[in-house]
Amino acid sequence: MAGSQSSYPHMPRPITRSAAALAAPREAPGLRGWLSGWSLMREPLVFLEKMFCDYGNVARTRILNLRIYLIAHPEGIKHVLHDNHRIYR
């Protein structure tokens, strides 16, 4: 093995993050503003499709003081509703 060559070239290299990046809370990407999710009530399917296309499998929006987190992938839904339901409220 020479230098930084791995004995497993097909394996991805681990992602390293700084301690500050790990300590900082992460927020889901999404729309900002008091009425950013208002169209969710008018055209829910169009709104959800646009959110997931623009922001990925996890997104957030807001209607007045209510923060709404949207999860598209079945594994993410299982993680929140089944495996770790006690830490999400």
FENRAQUI-V850702 format. One record per residue. BURIAL is b if it has 9 or more other C-alpha atoms within 8 Angstrom, else e. Layout:
burial->BURIAL
burial->BURIAL
//
This chain:
burial->e
burial->e
burial->e
burial->e
burial->e
burial->e
burial->e
burial->e
burial->e
burial->e
burial->e
burial->e
burial->e
burial->e
burial->e
burial->e
burial->e
burial->e
burial->e
burial->e
burial->e
burial->e
burial->e
burial->e
burial->e
burial->e
burial->e
burial->e
burial->e
burial->b
burial->b
burial->e
burial->e
burial->e
burial->e
burial->b
burial->b
burial->e
burial->b
burial->b
burial->e
burial->e
burial->e
burial->b
burial->e
burial->e
burial->b
burial->b
burial->e
burial->e
burial->b
burial->b
burial->e
burial->e
burial->b
burial->e
burial->b
burial->b
burial->b
burial->b
burial->b
burial->b
burial->b
burial->e
burial->e
burial->e
burial->e
burial->e
burial->b
burial->e
burial->b
burial->b
burial->e
burial->e
burial->e
burial->b
burial->b
burial->b
burial->b
burial->b
burial->e
burial->e
burial->e
burial->b
burial->b
burial->e
burial->e
burial->e
burial->e
//
